[in-house]
Amino acid sequence: MSYQNITVSAAVRGIVRTLCQQEELVLLRDHLLRLDHQSRHDRFHGFMDDSFIERYAEKCANDGTVIIAYLEDGVVRGAAELHPPATSSDLPEIAFSVERGLRRLGVGSLLFQKLIEEAHARGYRRLRITTGAQNDAMRALANKFGAHLSFCQGESTGTIEVEQTAPPAFAPAAVIPIDAARAVIQFNRAYWKFWLGLYGWKQAA
Ligand SMILES: CC(C)(COP(=O)(O)OP(=O)(O)OC[C@H]1O[C@@H](n2cnc3c(N)ncnc32)[C@H](O)[C@@H]1OP(=O)(O)O)[C@@H](O)C(=O)NCCC(=O)NCCS
């Protein structure tokens, strides 16, 4: 399973990779500590103080959690977390966070894509996500991949079927402007050749 057609803004200049457990989990901690008040609320369902986040990051370093991170200059600015199920009857839990200055540029989509690939490779069929039913950003992100987030009334836990997630409808990968310009010129030539040909005009296009 490999999605190639995620379009990101030109402002996205970092890299996405999995963090090494233990050694690099401090980068996750610092990222989570940088989240603003509302983001912390959305991400941690109300648990927002620094000491909670510090303990949380430490736990991730030791319990087999996979962290797929978006890094700029070695600093984690976004993360997708895949927590292994605690028991055989539990579902793996996932979570996402992107720092506010980098929102709506496609970073969350990149992380979502990588996380689904990782979950698929591990043979997970369903994933659980806990967030407020009113979290429009998370809903939009999941919907983009056709993932169904179902929330029971009063509950803030949704499930994602790994096999049913699909890449977003095809959008051409980002093209550098010069290529785009060439493509337009070529299209125009072909277009006018076609119409001039129809009218019997022989003209170099
Ligand atoms: C949820 C979150 C990770 C999305 O990250 P992001 O980098 O902004 O996501 P993207 O830029 O890839 O956007 C994905 C899609 O969602 C849409 N979207 C993003 N934020 C939105 C919002 N607030 N309202 C409506 N749509 C939104 C985007 O337009 C995009 O759709 P498009 O490609 O069709 O335009 C980010 O908002 C976040 O970190 N929120 C705080 C923590 C949180 O709530 N985590 C989820 C619970 S674990």
The ligand as an SDF file (V2000), in Angstrom:
LIG
                    3D

 48 50  0  0  0  0  0  0  0  0999 V2000
   -5.8630   17.4170   13.0870 C   0  0  0  0  0  0  0  0  0  0  0  0
   -4.5300   17.9840   12.5920 C   0  0  0  0  0  0  0  0  0  0  0  0
   -3.4360   16.9770   12.9070 C   0  0  0  0  0  0  0  0  0  0  0  0
   -4.6040   18.2420   11.0700 C   0  0  0  0  0  0  0  0  0  0  0  0
   -3.3120   18.6090   10.6310 O   0  0  0  0  0  0  0  0  0  0  0  0
   -3.0560   19.4820    9.3010 P   0  0  0  0  0  0  0  0  0  0  0  0
   -1.6000   19.4730    9.0380 O   0  0  0  0  0  0  0  0  0  0  0  0
   -3.7080   20.8050    9.4320 O   0  0  0  0  0  0  0  0  0  0  0  0
   -3.8050   18.6040    8.1950 O   0  0  0  0  0  0  0  0  0  0  0  0
   -3.7930   18.8560    6.6100 P   0  0  0  0  0  0  0  0  0  0  0  0
   -3.1930   20.1900    6.2820 O   0  0  0  0  0  0  0  0  0  0  0  0
   -3.1750   17.6750    5.9730 O   0  0  0  0  0  0  0  0  0  0  0  0
   -5.3360   18.9180    6.2860 O   0  0  0  0  0  0  0  0  0  0  0  0
   -6.0780   17.7520    5.9820 C   0  0  0  0  0  0  0  0  0  0  0  0
   -7.4420   18.1430    5.4640 C   0  0  0  0  0  0  0  0  0  0  0  0
   -8.2260   18.6230    6.5650 O   0  0  0  0  0  0  0  0  0  0  0  0
   -8.7110   19.9290    6.2690 C   0  0  0  0  0  0  0  0  0  0  0  0
   -8.7080   20.6760    7.5300 N   0  0  0  0  0  0  0  0  0  0  0  0
   -7.6410   20.8910    8.3280 C   0  0  0  0  0  0  0  0  0  0  0  0
   -8.0210   21.6200    9.3860 N   0  0  0  0  0  0  0  0  0  0  0  0
   -9.3370   21.8670    9.2450 C   0  0  0  0  0  0  0  0  0  0  0  0
  -10.2980   22.5750   10.0430 C   0  0  0  0  0  0  0  0  0  0  0  0
   -9.9630   23.1740   11.1820 N   0  0  0  0  0  0  0  0  0  0  0  0
  -11.5790   22.6120    9.5940 N   0  0  0  0  0  0  0  0  0  0  0  0
  -11.9500   22.0050    8.4490 C   0  0  0  0  0  0  0  0  0  0  0  0
  -11.0630   21.3110    7.6480 N   0  0  0  0  0  0  0  0  0  0  0  0
   -9.7860   21.2550    8.0670 C   0  0  0  0  0  0  0  0  0  0  0  0
   -7.7390   20.5000    5.2720 C   0  0  0  0  0  0  0  0  0  0  0  0
   -8.3160   21.5150    4.4990 O   0  0  0  0  0  0  0  0  0  0  0  0
   -7.3630   19.2870    4.4520 C   0  0  0  0  0  0  0  0  0  0  0  0
   -8.3130   19.0070    3.4700 O   0  0  0  0  0  0  0  0  0  0  0  0
   -7.9800   19.3070    1.8980 P   0  0  0  0  0  0  0  0  0  0  0  0
   -6.6470   18.6810    1.6160 O   0  0  0  0  0  0  0  0  0  0  0  0
   -9.1100   18.6530    1.1940 O   0  0  0  0  0  0  0  0  0  0  0  0
   -7.9340   20.7820    1.7810 O   0  0  0  0  0  0  0  0  0  0  0  0
   -4.2260   19.3620   13.2960 C   0  0  0  0  0  0  0  0  0  0  0  0
   -5.3240   20.2200   13.1020 O   0  0  0  0  0  0  0  0  0  0  0  0
   -3.8990   19.2630   14.7710 C   0  0  0  0  0  0  0  0  0  0  0  0
   -2.7650   18.9760   15.1500 O   0  0  0  0  0  0  0  0  0  0  0  0
   -4.9060   19.5140   15.6620 N   0  0  0  0  0  0  0  0  0  0  0  0
   -4.6600   19.5220   17.1140 C   0  0  0  0  0  0  0  0  0  0  0  0
   -4.4870   18.1350   17.6900 C   0  0  0  0  0  0  0  0  0  0  0  0
   -5.6680   17.2580   17.3300 C   0  0  0  0  0  0  0  0  0  0  0  0
   -6.8080   17.6750   17.3460 O   0  0  0  0  0  0  0  0  0  0  0  0
   -5.3600   15.9870   17.0500 N   0  0  0  0  0  0  0  0  0  0  0  0
   -6.3880   15.0130   16.6710 C   0  0  0  0  0  0  0  0  0  0  0  0
   -6.8160   14.1810   17.8140 C   0  0  0  0  0  0  0  0  0  0  0  0
   -5.6680   12.9280   18.2280 S   0  0  0  0  0  0  0  0  0  0  0  0
  1  2  1  0
  2  3  1  0
  2  4  1  0
  2 36  1  0
  4  5  1  0
  5  6  1  0
  6  7  2  0
  6  8  1  0
  6  9  1  0
  9 10  1  0
 10 11  2  0
 10 12  1  0
 10 13  1  0
 13 14  1  0
 14 15  1  0
 15 16  1  0
 15 30  1  0
 16 17  1  0
 17 18  1  0
 17 28  1  0
 18 19  1  0
 18 27  1  0
 19 20  2  0
 20 21  1  0
 21 22  1  0
 21 27  2  0
 22 23  1  0
 22 24  2  0
 24 25  1  0
 25 26  2  0
 26 27  1  0
 28 29  1  0
 28 30  1  0
 30 31  1  0
 31 32  1  0
 32 33  2  0
 32 34  1  0
 32 35  1  0
 36 37  1  0
 36 38  1  0
 38 39  2  0
 38 40  1  0
 40 41  1  0
 41 42  1  0
 42 43  1  0
 43 44  2  0
 43 45  1  0
 45 46  1  0
 46 47  1  0
 47 48  1  0
M  END
$$$$
